[in-house]
Amino acid sequence: MTAFYRWEDDVLHLFVRVQPKASKDEFAEVQEDRIRIRITAPPVDGKANAHLLKFVAKACGVAKSNVQIKNGETGRNKHLCIESPVCLPAGIERAG
């Protein structure tokens, strides 16, 4: 099992390090126990978190309401929960 994600039934738990104000939105390299996600939004007034949720939801083929920040609301290291993802980012395999 890879350290930056885990499955609990149909919920994908993703451990990320967010890099705001990047040149484009993308999943990047895995560092230690987190995957880096670069987003274009600045870390001001919750814009980066909102943009992150929208980007991850689109990448996983789910509604924004199916993606939640479980931990790390104000920091760069975050724990995301994605309910029943349809698509998976590179490097993530479905459980079972």
Summary of the structure (lengths in Angstrom):
residues: 96
radius of gyration: 12.2
end to end distance: 11.5
largest distance: 39.2
contacts: 259
relative contact order: 0.24
helix: 18%
strand: 38%
